[in-house]
Amino acid sequence: MARQDIVSGLRNAVERGYSIDVAISSFVNSGYKKEEVAEAAAYVGDLAAIAPQKTIIPQIPAMPNAIQGTPTETIPQPIEAVQQKQKKSRKALIIVIILSIILLSLIGVLAYLIFFKRLFA
């Protein structure tokens, strides 16, 4: 008896419009034994002779522009969005400068306390 998974796979391939030879070679290339695939193909062939299946030709989907090689257009950003980004970056820069000044002044106070601790004792 033919393996049911191979039979169903071959039947599925034939229903999708592939030839039985392509389906057989696909199973053999996938690692199935040639004898098991040939037995399943004979079983599928017998079923096809009894009740012929409707052949469906597979359709290949259209490839996106990036894959086809045609250049893709960049979508320009509105001027308001660019200006908002610039304002945010300016605010962030001002905050970084203020925090840096505070950090440096605290380091200076700490250094003064360490080097001149005799004055405070």
N, C-alpha and C positions, 0 to 999 in steps of 0.2 A: 504494500500500500504506500502511496506517495505521501511525503510529509505535508501536513495540512498548511503549515506556514508558508512553504514554498509555493504550494498550489494557489493559496490566496494571494500571494505576492505576484505570481505570474498572471493570474486572472485580473488583478487590479491593474497591472501594467498594460495588458491587452485592452481592457476597458477604457483606459486613458488614451489609447490610440497608438501605443508603441507596438512594434512587431514582436513576435514571440522570440525571434533570434536576439534582439536587443535585450529583452528581459532575461533570457537565459544567460547571455554573456555578463549581464549585470550581477546576477546571482553567483555565477562562477567566480567573477572578479571579487565578490564580497567574501569569498571563502567557503562557499558551499561546495560539496562534492559534485562532480560532473554527473555521476550516475544518479544521484538523488534529484538533481535538477532536471535531467533528461526524463526520468520517470514521471516527475510532476508535470513536465511539459507535455508528455504523451497523454497524461490524464486530463490536462487542460484542453489539449487538442481534441480529445474524444468528447469532452463536454461541449466544445465549440461546434463540433460537427452535429451534435444532437440539438443544441439550441444556440444558433449563432447570436453573437453579441453585437450590439450597436457600436460601430467604430466612431470614436471621438478623436478629432485631431487636436492635439494640445496647442494652445496659443501662448506665444512668448510675450510676456508683458513688455511694454515700452521701457527703455532705459532712461533714467534721469539724465538731465542735461550735463551734470558733472561727469558722468561716466561716458557719455557719448563724445565728449571732447569739446562741446560747444561752450563758450564762456558764459558764466552765470553773471547776472547783473547784481550789483550791490544796491541795496535799498538805502537811499539817503535818509539820514535822520533829520527830524525837524530842528530848526535853529533853536527853538526853545529848549529842547532836550539837551543839546550841546551846551547851551549857556548854563543850564542847571547843573550839569556835570562840572563845568568850570567853577561855578560858585561853591560847590561842595568841596572841590579840591583846594580852593583858596582857603575855605574855612578850616579844612583839615591841616593845611600848612601852618596857619596862624596858631592853631591849638598845639601843634608839635613844637613850634618855636617857643610859645609861652611855657609849656611843660619843660622844655630843655633849659630855659633860664631858671626856672624854679629848682630843677635838679642840680644845676651847677652852683646855685647859691647855697643850697643845703649841703652840698659837698664842701664848699668853702667854709661854711660855719663849722662843720664837723672837723675839718683839717685845723682850723683855728683853735678849737677846743682841745684837740689832741696835742698840738705843738705848744700851746700856752696854758696847759693845765695847772702850772705852778701859780698862775695868777688867781685861779679860782679855789685853791686849796687853803 
